[in-house]
Amino acid sequence: MSDVGTTIIGAGVVGLAVAAKLSETRGAIIVLEKNEKYGLETSSRNSEVIHAGIYYKPGSLKAKLCVEGRDEIYALCRKHNIAHKQITKLITATDTEELKKLESIYHNGLKNGVPLELMDRAATLKLEPNINTVGSIYSPLTGNVSAHELMDCFYHTFLENGGTLQLRCEVVAIEKLGSGYRMTINEEGRQSTFTSETLVNAAGLYADKIAALAGIDIDQAGYRQFFAKGSYFAVVPSKAKLVSRLVYPVPRDEGLGVHALLDWAGRLKFGPDVEYLQDSKFEYTVEESKRAVFAQSIRRILPAINDEDITPDMSGIRAKLQRKGDPPKDFIIAHEREKGLEGFVNLLGIDSPGLTSSPAIARYVESLLS
Ligand SMILES: Cc1cc2nc3c(=O)[nH]c(=O)nc-3n(C[C@H](O)[C@H](O)[C@H](O)COP(=O)(O)OP(=O)(O)OC[C@H]3O[C@@H](n4cnc5c(N)ncnc54)[C@H](O)[C@@H]3O)c2cc1C
């Protein structure tokens, strides 16, 4: 008999969503988090966009869980009074070549069941008179949500259902037992062990390390994560009203492209770019030296922005399953039964749209464990 029924490693938005869901039926659940508070890593360093589900490969987990999660997030926001806004979004093409790409994005979105509208230049400029455009996609279901309030909501649900969040508690070893797992945890230098029947790995940037601790060969399994930093720049207040919704470019390289977003303080920001890291030393400074390149990317969408109108703001780091230049990979969410790890669920490569998908990911994990 294990000490605990279910343990979740990681208290980001995904771990907390899974904890809230599983606590409905599985009773007391423990969440282990190495930091002093929940949600201090990727879940609080992102665009806070409720993605509609436009770009992801039809049939993929990203497409399915994003579309489901989007609707669940709006419903949760209404029910629990979580700060959110269905602010809507435009993807703007800036030349005829991009118009072709725009059409293929539009059809991809329709395949995912996302309501979208193609707009010509005149219709686009009626919505956003200051942007550079020859035509656009209008997405009425895209919005934004306070990631902190969403995490608070998951946390309180899980707490009300008898859950425990153990902070400053890092998982440093995992051993498979005949039934369940023995975990070694490090709490500010003190090591101890306990056993858990079921284990969910929602460790974000460290999820591949946790999978390796459980004995999985992460290279053979395709579980190694690569890290892509995304930086943001904020626009001076005098130019913050130049757009009134999210405005994205047609993606050129990796990522969705540096786009316009409005934060909860009413500031206009642009980001995130994509900068693959050489190692896993996670560092969040936004380099001033990026200013000129950033301003140039912004002017693709909003020509009125000068280099001196922007200042370095925040950054976040994505856990990706593909190396720089390779095609995007889907989320990995797997019950590792076939690897001899009954009751162990891995979540890897939970980059965007992980925030949007979080409630749907939680239901998916529950289905894998039932
Ligand atoms: C720049 C950027 C922009 C993004 N924009 C959006 C967006 O607009 N919309 C959207 O839907 N998604 C977006 N995303 C993606 C989204 O932020 C992530 O998918 C989501 O936050 C991942 O949550 P998580 O819980 O998996 O990871 P995290 O938030 O990183 O949480 C993992 C937790 O595990 C803990 N942990 C790790 N190892 C251990 C251990 N050994 N022991 C104990 N605890 C451990 C960590 O401390 C951390 O708190 C963006 C991501 C980035 C980087």
The ligand as an ORCA input file, in Angstrom:
! r2SCAN-3c Opt
* xyz 0 1
  C       6.799     33.029    -24.578
  C       5.640     32.087    -24.422
  C       4.362     32.478    -24.837
  C       3.285     31.615    -24.705
  N       2.042     32.060    -25.028
  C       0.967     31.241    -24.846
  C      -0.337     31.716    -25.109
  O      -0.544     32.889    -25.401
  N      -1.362     30.843    -25.000
  C      -1.182     29.536    -24.643
  O      -2.154     28.787    -24.629
  N       0.064     29.081    -24.326
  C       1.121     29.905    -24.395
  N       2.374     29.472    -24.069
  C       2.529     28.117    -23.573
  C       2.170     27.997    -22.097
  O       2.697     29.058    -21.345
  C       2.705     26.653    -21.574
  O       2.225     25.629    -22.407
  C       2.259     26.364    -20.156
  O       2.496     27.450    -19.298
  C       3.019     25.129    -19.645
  O       2.619     24.906    -18.322
  P       3.290     23.767    -17.471
  O       2.474     23.654    -16.231
  O       3.469     22.556    -18.319
  O       4.771     24.274    -17.160
  P       5.330     25.276    -16.044
  O       4.510     26.470    -15.894
  O       6.771     25.481    -16.389
  O       5.227     24.447    -14.696
  C       6.051     23.339    -14.397
  C       6.362     23.362    -12.925
  O       7.077     22.180    -12.575
  C       7.974     22.523    -11.538
  N       9.035     21.497    -11.467
  C       9.921     21.195    -12.434
  N      10.758     20.207    -12.018
  C      10.368     19.877    -10.762
  C      10.844     18.927     -9.806
  N      11.888     18.121    -10.066
  N      10.223     18.850     -8.599
  C       9.167     19.672     -8.305
  N       8.682     20.594     -9.188
  C       9.265     20.699    -10.406
  C       8.508     23.885    -11.987
  O       9.098     24.572    -10.907
  C       7.242     24.544    -12.528
  O       6.585     25.339    -11.567
  C       3.482     30.310    -24.173
  C       4.757     29.936    -23.743
  C       5.816     30.824    -23.839
  C       7.169     30.436    -23.328
*
